[in-house]
Amino acid sequence: MADLKSKRLIYLKGFLFLVILLFAAGLIIAQTRSWQITLLLLLVIWSAARLYYFMFYVIEKYVDPEYKFAGITSFLQYLLRKKQK
């Protein structure tokens, strides 16, 4: 599959991810009606976003400029290679 190059489609893709996130989170909150579950859900969403940012942006820009990410699997392989050296 070729890389997505259209700016409009890239923004659409991001918007659709946001819609899925809000829809799924809304359903979970509506099902549980618990402030504790809502807080935990917010923490999961926030920490997952920060982890993703760390794995790809922080490592590439501040730790190892030679590292180019291709997904979570490539990050795990990167860690294993670093550990073996």
C-alpha positions as CSV (number, residue, x, y, z in Angstrom):
1,M,0.0,0.0,0.0
2,A,1.4,3.4,-1.0
3,D,1.9,6.2,1.5
4,L,-1.0,8.6,2.0
5,K,0.1,12.0,0.4
6,S,-3.1,14.0,0.2
7,K,-3.3,16.6,3.1
8,R,-7.1,16.5,3.0
9,L,-7.1,12.7,3.4
10,I,-4.5,12.8,6.2
11,Y,-6.7,15.3,8.1
12,L,-9.8,13.2,7.3
13,K,-8.0,10.1,8.7
14,G,-7.1,12.0,11.9
15,F,-10.6,13.3,12.2
16,L,-12.0,9.7,11.8
17,F,-9.7,8.5,14.6
18,L,-11.0,11.3,16.8
19,V,-14.6,10.2,16.0
20,I,-13.8,6.6,16.9
21,L,-12.2,7.7,20.1
22,L,-15.1,9.9,21.2
23,F,-17.7,7.4,20.2
24,A,-16.0,4.5,22.0
25,A,-15.2,6.5,25.1
26,G,-18.8,7.9,25.2
27,L,-20.2,4.3,25.0
28,I,-17.9,3.1,27.8
29,I,-18.9,6.1,30.0
30,A,-22.6,5.6,29.2
31,Q,-22.4,1.9,30.1
32,T,-20.6,2.4,33.4
33,R,-21.9,5.8,34.6
34,S,-19.0,5.8,37.0
35,W,-16.7,8.8,37.6
36,Q,-13.9,6.3,38.5
37,I,-14.1,4.5,35.2
38,T,-14.3,7.9,33.4
39,L,-11.1,9.0,35.2
40,L,-9.3,5.7,34.4
41,L,-10.4,5.9,30.8
42,L,-9.0,9.5,30.5
43,L,-5.7,8.3,32.1
44,V,-5.5,5.4,29.6
45,I,-6.1,7.7,26.7
46,W,-3.6,10.4,27.9
47,S,-0.9,7.9,28.8
48,A,-1.3,6.0,25.5
49,A,-0.9,9.2,23.6
50,R,2.2,10.2,25.6
51,L,3.7,6.8,25.1
52,Y,3.2,7.0,21.3
53,Y,4.8,10.5,21.3
54,F,7.7,9.2,23.3
55,M,8.3,6.1,21.2
56,F,8.4,8.0,17.9
57,Y,9.0,11.7,18.3
58,V,11.2,11.9,21.4
59,I,13.4,8.9,20.5
60,E,13.9,10.1,16.9
61,K,14.5,13.8,17.7
62,Y,16.3,13.7,21.1
63,V,17.8,10.3,21.7
64,D,18.8,8.7,18.4
65,P,18.4,10.8,15.2
66,E,19.3,7.8,13.1
67,Y,16.2,5.9,14.3
68,K,13.3,6.1,11.9
69,F,10.0,4.7,13.1
70,A,7.7,2.4,11.2
71,G,5.3,1.4,14.0
72,I,5.3,-0.1,17.5
73,T,6.9,-3.3,16.3
74,S,9.8,-1.4,14.8
75,F,10.2,0.4,18.2
76,L,10.3,-2.9,20.1
77,Q,12.9,-4.2,17.6
78,Y,14.9,-1.0,18.1
79,L,14.9,-1.6,21.9
80,L,16.0,-5.2,21.5
81,R,18.8,-4.2,19.2
82,K,20.0,-1.5,21.6
83,K,19.8,-4.0,24.5
84,Q,21.9,-6.5,22.7
85,K,24.7,-4.1,21.9
